[in-house]
Amino acid sequence: MKRFLLTIAFVGVLISCKNTSEDKNDSNESTVASTVGESTSDEVKINYVPIDTDEALVATALMAAPKASRDGCKVIGFNMAGEFVTFREGSNEFIVLVDDPKRSGFNAACYHKSLEPFMARGRELRAEGKTGPEIFDIREEEAKSGKLDMGKPGATLHIYYGESERYNPETSEVEGANYRYVVYLPFATAASTGLPENPIGPNHPWIMNPGTHRAHIMISPLHDNKNE
């Protein structure tokens, strides 16, 4: 009889331990599920604000430049008052052109300083009211005659662009903006570079305006939509 009672007591302890263990597992799973739910629902909201000061124009435009070179870039372009100014002088090989606040969307650029004669001539002709095709033809003739310096072959233009006119003041990133790169090779062709004259797929380089003063390799990285 005593042995029978001990057996019943032992079985009762086992059942109690099993239930306690299952209760603990259930509790842990509930905690994990709750944590996952909280982490997915608690998304960080970025406080984008309008690009409406000269300081914001400079900060966002510098995003076009390689990160390691931003401190030494010369920065030029239209300020909020509509004047073309030099925001600051530079100490390295890059010139940054800020977004034109009078135009919709966002478009900032960073280019090798050897391209400045070519870029400046374009701005000059545009200010005279010349159309895109007229500017192309004028610079084509001047480049062929040697009057227009086209810079060092392989000089690169970095473009930071997007549809939004708002940015994150903590990081200077423009909402939904992306990058595109242009490598200038005046008068290069598909035959001289081995590149196609049209993109064969997303993220593939190709040569645009082949055989002209404005021949360049186009590189358009896949869009990073983390800010969208």
C-alpha positions as CSV (number, residue, x, y, z in Angstrom):
1,M,0.0,0.0,0.0
2,K,2.8,2.4,1.0
3,R,4.6,1.6,-2.3
4,F,1.4,2.2,-4.3
5,L,1.0,5.7,-2.6
6,L,4.6,6.6,-3.4
7,T,4.1,5.6,-7.0
8,I,1.0,7.9,-7.3
9,A,2.9,10.8,-5.7
10,F,5.9,10.4,-8.1
11,V,3.5,10.4,-11.1
12,G,1.9,13.5,-9.8
13,V,5.3,15.3,-9.5
14,L,6.1,14.3,-13.1
15,I,2.8,15.7,-14.4
16,S,3.3,18.9,-12.4
17,C,6.8,19.4,-13.9
18,K,5.6,18.8,-17.4
19,N,2.8,21.3,-17.1
20,T,5.2,23.9,-15.6
21,S,7.7,23.4,-18.4
22,E,4.9,23.8,-21.0
23,D,3.7,26.9,-19.3
24,K,7.2,28.4,-19.4
25,N,7.6,27.6,-23.1
26,D,4.2,29.2,-23.8
27,S,5.3,32.2,-21.9
28,N,8.6,32.5,-23.8
29,E,6.8,32.1,-27.1
30,S,4.3,34.8,-26.2
31,T,7.2,37.1,-25.2
32,V,9.0,36.6,-28.5
33,A,5.8,37.1,-30.5
34,S,5.1,40.3,-28.5
35,T,8.6,41.6,-29.1
36,V,8.5,40.8,-32.8
37,G,5.1,42.5,-33.1
38,E,6.4,45.6,-31.3
39,S,9.6,45.8,-33.4
40,T,7.7,45.6,-36.7
41,S,5.1,48.1,-35.7
42,D,7.5,50.5,-34.2
43,E,9.0,51.8,-37.4
44,V,11.2,54.9,-37.4
45,K,9.6,57.9,-39.0
46,I,12.0,60.2,-40.8
47,N,11.2,63.9,-40.4
48,Y,11.8,65.3,-43.9
49,V,11.7,69.1,-44.2
50,P,11.8,71.5,-47.2
51,I,15.1,72.5,-48.7
52,D,14.5,76.2,-48.2
53,T,17.8,77.7,-47.0
54,D,21.2,78.2,-48.5
55,E,22.7,75.9,-45.9
56,A,20.3,73.2,-46.9
57,L,21.1,73.7,-50.6
58,V,24.8,73.1,-49.8
59,A,24.3,70.2,-47.4
60,T,22.1,68.3,-49.8
61,A,24.3,69.0,-52.9
62,L,27.3,67.7,-51.1
63,M,25.6,64.3,-51.0
64,A,26.4,64.1,-54.7
65,A,30.2,64.0,-53.9
66,P,32.1,61.0,-52.7
67,K,31.8,60.9,-48.9
68,A,35.5,61.1,-48.3
69,S,35.9,64.2,-50.5
70,R,32.9,66.3,-49.3
71,D,34.8,68.5,-46.9
72,G,37.1,69.8,-49.7
73,C,34.7,70.4,-52.5
74,K,34.1,73.8,-54.1
75,V,30.4,74.6,-54.0
76,I,28.6,76.8,-56.6
77,G,25.1,77.4,-57.9
78,F,22.0,79.4,-57.5
79,N,21.2,80.5,-53.9
80,M,17.7,81.0,-52.5
81,A,17.6,84.5,-53.8
82,G,18.2,83.3,-57.4
83,E,21.8,84.5,-57.6
84,F,24.6,82.4,-59.0
85,V,27.3,82.4,-56.3
86,T,30.2,80.5,-54.9
87,F,29.1,79.2,-51.6
88,R,32.6,78.2,-50.6
89,E,36.0,77.6,-52.2
90,G,37.5,74.1,-52.5
91,S,40.7,72.3,-51.9
92,N,40.4,69.1,-53.9
93,E,39.5,68.0,-57.5
94,F,35.7,68.3,-57.1
95,I,33.2,71.1,-57.9
96,V,29.7,70.7,-56.5
97,L,26.7,72.3,-58.2
98,V,23.7,72.8,-55.9
99,D,20.1,72.1,-56.9
100,D,18.4,75.1,-58.6
101,P,15.7,76.0,-56.1
102,K,13.6,77.6,-58.8
103,R,13.2,74.3,-60.6
104,S,10.9,71.5,-59.5
105,G,12.4,68.3,-58.1
106,F,16.0,67.9,-57.0
107,N,19.1,67.7,-59.0
108,A,22.6,68.3,-57.6
109,A,25.9,67.4,-59.3
110,C,29.6,66.9,-58.5
111,Y,32.2,66.9,-61.2
112,H,35.9,66.8,-61.7
113,K,37.3,70.4,-61.9
114,S,38.8,69.8,-65.3
115,L,35.2,69.7,-66.7
116,E,34.5,73.3,-65.5
117,P,35.2,75.0,-68.9
118,F,32.7,72.7,-70.5
119,M,30.1,73.1,-67.7
120,A,30.6,76.9,-67.5
121,R,30.1,77.2,-71.2
122,G,26.9,75.4,-71.0
123,R,25.6,77.6,-68.2
124,E,26.7,80.7,-70.2
125,L,24.9,79.6,-73.4
126,R,21.8,78.6,-71.4
127,A,21.7,82.1,-69.7
128,E,21.7,83.6,-73.3
129,G,18.6,81.7,-74.0
130,K,20.0,79.0,-76.2
131,T,18.1,75.7,-76.5
132,G,19.6,72.3,-75.7
133,P,20.3,71.4,-79.3
134,E,21.8,74.8,-79.9
135,I,24.1,74.4,-76.9
136,F,25.1,71.0,-78.1
137,D,26.0,72.3,-81.6
138,I,28.0,75.3,-80.4
139,R,30.0,73.3,-77.9
140,E,30.6,70.6,-80.5
141,E,32.1,73.1,-82.9
142,E,34.2,74.8,-80.2
143,A,35.5,71.4,-78.9
144,K,36.5,70.3,-82.4
145,S,38.3,73.5,-83.1
146,G,40.1,73.3,-79.8
147,K,38.5,76.5,-78.4
148,L,36.6,74.6,-75.7
149,D,38.6,72.5,-73.2
150,M,36.7,69.3,-72.6
151,G,38.8,68.3,-69.5
152,K,40.7,65.1,-68.8
153,P,39.4,62.0,-70.6
154,G,37.6,59.9,-68.0
155,A,36.6,62.9,-65.9
156,T,33.4,62.0,-64.0
157,L,30.1,63.7,-63.2
158,H,28.2,62.4,-60.1
159,I,24.5,63.2,-60.1
160,Y,22.2,63.0,-57.1
161,Y,18.6,63.5,-58.1
162,G,14.9,62.8,-57.3
163,E,11.4,64.2,-57.4
164,S,11.2,65.3,-53.8
165,E,12.2,68.7,-52.6
166,R,12.5,67.6,-48.9
167,Y,15.5,66.3,-47.0
168,N,16.5,64.7,-43.7
169,P,18.3,67.5,-41.8
170,E,20.1,64.9,-39.7
171,T,21.7,63.1,-42.6
172,S,21.2,65.6,-45.5
173,E,19.7,62.8,-47.6
174,V,17.0,63.9,-50.0
175,E,13.8,61.9,-49.8
176,G,13.9,59.1,-52.4
177,A,16.9,60.5,-54.2
178,N,19.2,58.3,-56.3
179,Y,22.6,58.4,-58.0
180,R,23.7,58.4,-61.6
181,Y,27.3,58.6,-63.0
182,V,28.7,60.0,-66.2
183,V,32.2,59.4,-67.4
184,Y,33.2,61.8,-70.2
185,L,35.3,60.4,-73.1
186,P,35.1,63.0,-75.9
187,F,34.6,61.6,-79.3
188,A,34.7,58.0,-78.1
189,T,32.6,55.4,-79.9
190,A,31.1,52.0,-79.2
191,A,34.0,50.6,-81.3
192,S,36.7,52.4,-79.3
193,T,35.3,51.5,-75.9
194,G,33.5,48.1,-76.5
195,L,30.3,49.5,-74.9
196,P,26.8,49.3,-76.4
197,E,25.1,52.5,-77.6
198,N,22.0,51.6,-75.6
199,P,21.6,50.0,-72.2
200,I,21.1,46.2,-72.4
201,G,19.6,46.0,-68.9
202,P,19.2,47.8,-65.6
203,N,22.5,48.8,-64.0
204,H,24.5,48.2,-67.2
205,P,26.9,50.8,-68.6
206,W,26.6,52.2,-72.1
207,I,27.9,55.0,-74.2
208,M,25.8,58.0,-75.0
209,N,26.4,60.6,-77.8
210,P,29.1,58.5,-79.3
211,G,31.5,60.1,-81.7
212,T,30.8,63.6,-80.4
213,H,32.4,66.0,-77.9
214,R,29.8,64.9,-75.4
215,A,30.4,61.2,-75.7
216,H,30.2,59.7,-72.2
217,I,29.7,56.4,-70.4
218,M,26.3,56.3,-68.5
219,I,26.1,54.3,-65.3
220,S,22.8,54.2,-63.5
221,P,22.9,52.1,-60.3
222,L,19.7,50.3,-59.3
223,H,17.5,52.5,-57.1
224,D,17.8,52.4,-53.4
225,N,14.2,52.8,-52.1
226,K,15.0,52.8,-48.4
227,N,13.9,56.4,-48.1
228,E,10.7,56.0,-50.1
